[in-house]
Amino acid sequence: MRLLRLSTVLVALVFGPVSAQSLTPAYVVVGDSIEFGLGDNIPGDGIGYVPLVAAFLTNVLGQAPVVQNVGVPFAQTREIWRGQLPIAFRAAAGHAPVVVSWGGGGNDLTDVATGPQAAACRQSASCLGRFNGLLNETEQTIERTIGDLRQRLGPNAVILMRTQYNALLKQGCAAPDVVTLGNVTLEGLPGSVLDRGLNDRIKSVATKYGAKVVDLFLPFAAKADTFVASDCVHPSGAGYQAIATLSGAAFLAAP
C-alpha cells in the first residue's frame, strides 16, 4: 500500500493528477544499436537498457507499461526521424502516461570520423569545420524529431534524451589522437569552429522541448573499461545497467 501511494505521488509530480480511470502507460523507444541492445553480455536481466527502464517504470507508475522498442542497429538520426517516429506514434496512441527514450547521432559521425577526414583532423584543426557542418545537419534532424514527439505526444509526455559516450576511451580501442578527436566531436572544443559538440546540441534540443537529458559522457569516461563492450563500440552489460540507472534518475529529476 505504501509503495502504491508513493507511486501515485511520483506520477502526480511528473504527469499531473492521476485519474481513477487512467489509461495503460506506454514506454516507447527510438534510436540505434544502443536502444536495440547490441553488445550486452548480461542477458539475464534482459537485452540492453530498455527492459531495465521498463521495470523501473513499473515500480514508479504502479503498473507495467506497454513497451515498444523500435531502435534499429546503426540507424542515423534521419532514419530515426523518418522511419521510427510513425511507429512510435502508433504505439503511444491511446496510452497515458507516455515515456519516450531517444538516442542517436553517433552513427551520423561514423563516416567522417573513420574516413580520410579523420586522418586529416589529426594533422590540421581546420578539418573541424567539416565536423561542424555535419553536426549542424544532425542537430536539425534531432530537433525535428524531438519537436515532432513533443507536438504529437503533448506536454505531459516524458522524453528522455541520452547523450553519446566516447567508446574509444576503453583501453586498447584507439590511439590517443583518435580518442581526443572523439572527445572533441562529442563535447566540442571551445575557441574553435567546433565549439559545440554532439552532446551540447542534444542538450540544447532537450532544453527547447522540455526533454530530460540522460548524460552518459562522464560516467562512461570514468569507467570506459567496464562500461564499453569488447567491440569498442557498444555498451557492455554493466554499461547498459548504468544507462538504465541514469535514465531512472533523469525521469525523477525536476523539470
N, C-alpha and C positions, 0 to 999 in steps of 0.2 A: 504494500500500500504506500509506504514512504517513497519507494522508487517511482511508482506511478505518479505521485504528487510532484516529485522532483522533475520528472519528465514533462509533466503538464506545464510547470513553471518555465522550464527551459524553452519549450515550444512557444509559449506565450511571449517570451522575451525576444525570440528570433523571428517568429512569423506573425505575431499578433494574437488576439484572443482565440481560443480554441473552441470551436463549435461542438455541441454534443453529437452532431451528425457529420463530423469531419470525414473527408474522403481518405482513401488509402494514399499514403505518401509514396513518392517516387524518387528514386536516385538514378539519374541519367548521367552517363559518362561519355565524353567525346575526346578524341585525341589520337595518339600514335602508339608506338610499341610499348611505352611505359604504361599507358592505360590498358593495353592488351595484356601486359604482364610478362613479356619476354625476359628471360634471364633469372626468373625466380627459382631458387634452388631449395625452397622450403615449401613444398606443395601442400603440406599437411594443414595449413591454415588458409588454403585457397590460393589461386594463382593471381599474383600481383597484389596491389593495394586495394582494389575495388571491393572484394569480399570483406576485408577488414573494416573498411569505412562503412559498408552496409551493416555490419554487425554493430558498430558504434552507433549508427543512426537508429538501429532497432532499440538499443538501450535508451538513447536520449528521447526518442519520439514515443516510446512505449508501444510501437507497432512496427513490424518488419516492412520496409519499403519494397515496392516493385522495382527491381533492378534491371536497367537496360544499358549494357556497355557496348557502344558501337565503335570503340577505338580500333584502329587499323594499323598494323605494323608498318613503319616507315612513311606514314602519311605526312604530307606537308600541310601547312596552315590553309592553303586554298582548298585542298581536298577535304579537310575537316569542315570548312565553311560550306562548301557546295554539296558534298556527299553525305556528311554525317548529320548536319542540323535537321534536315527534313525528317530523318528517322527519330531524332531526339524529340522533336516537337510532337510527333505522333505518340511516342512513348509517354510523354508528360501529360498528354491530353486527358482530362477527367481525373487527375490526381492532385492531391494537396495534402501537405506541403510538397514542394518540389525542390530537390537539391541537385545541382549540376557540378560535376568535376570537369574542368577543361585542362588540357595540356597540349603543348605543341611548340613549334618554332625551331627546334634543334635540327630537324631534317631539312629545313629551308637553307640552313647554313652549310650542309654537308658538302655539296658540290664545290663550293668556293673554298671551304676550309681544307679539303683534302686534295684539291686540284693544283694546277700550276700556280694559281694565285697565292696559295698558301706559302709556297716556296719564295715567291716574290715578297710577301709580307715579312718574311724573316730577314730580308735584306733592305727593304725600303718601307718606311712608315706611310708613304703616300698611298699604298695599296689599301689602307684602312678606309679610304673613300669608297672603294668598291663594296666593302662590307657594309658601310653606312647606307649606301644606296639600296642594297639588298634588304637590310633591316628596316628601312623606311617602307618598302613594299610589304614586308612581313607584318609590320605594325599596323598598316592599313587593313590588312586582311583580318588580323586578330581583332581590331576594333569593329569591323563589320560583324564578325562572329559574335562577340560579346554584346554588341548593340542589338543584334537580332534576338539573342537569347533574352535580354532584358525586356525588349519590346513585346515579345511573344509570351513570355512566362510571367511578366508582371513584376511589380516592385517587391513582392514578398518572397520570391524565389531566391534561394541562397546559391550564388555562383562562386565556386572555388577555382582559382586560377593558380596553377603551380608554375614556379619559375624553373629554369633549367640549371642543372648542375654540370660541372666540368668533369666528365668521366675520366679524362686523361690524367687527372691528378693521382689516380691509382698508380702505385709504383710499377715500373716496367711497361707502362702503356704507351708512352711517348717521350720524345726528347724534351728537355726543359724549354727550348724556344717554342715548340709546338704547344706545350702546356700553357705558356704565357699568352700565346695567341688565343687559345681557348678562353682564358680568363678575360681577355680584353673584349672579345666579341660578345661575351655574356654580361660582363659588368661595366664595360666601357673603359675609356682611357681619358680622364679629364685633361683638358687642354689640347686635345687632338680633334680631328674631324669626327672621330668615333667617340664622342664624349658620353653617349648613351648607348649601352649595350642592349641585348635582347631582354634581359631581366628588367632593366629600367623601363623599357617600353611596355612590358607586361604589367608592371606595377602602375604605370600611368593609365593604361586602359582600365585596370581594375578600379582605380580611384574614380575615373569618369563615370563608370556604370555601376558603382556600388557593389562590386565584387570583392571577395576576400582572397588575400594572397596566401598561398602555401609556399613559403620561401625555402627552397631546397639548397641553394648555393652554399651557404656557410656550413650547415650541418653535414653535407656531403663532402665539402672540402676538408673538414676536420676529421672525417672517418672514411676517406675515399677507399682505403684498402679493405674496409669491412662492407661498405655500402654499395660498392660498384662490383658487378659480376666479372668473371674471368674474361669475358669478351671485350672488356674495356669500353662498353657502350651502355649497357642496361643496368638497372639496379640488381643487386643480389636479393636473396630473401630478406636479409636484415635491412637492406635499403628500402624494400617495399614496406616493411613494417614501420620504418621511420617515416615514410611518406604518409602512411595511414595515421600515425600519431600526430604529425604536423597538420594533416587535414582536419583531424578532430579538434585540435587546438584552434585552428583558423575558424572552424564552424562556430565554436563557442565564443570567439573573440567579439568584443563590442564592435558595432558597425563603424 
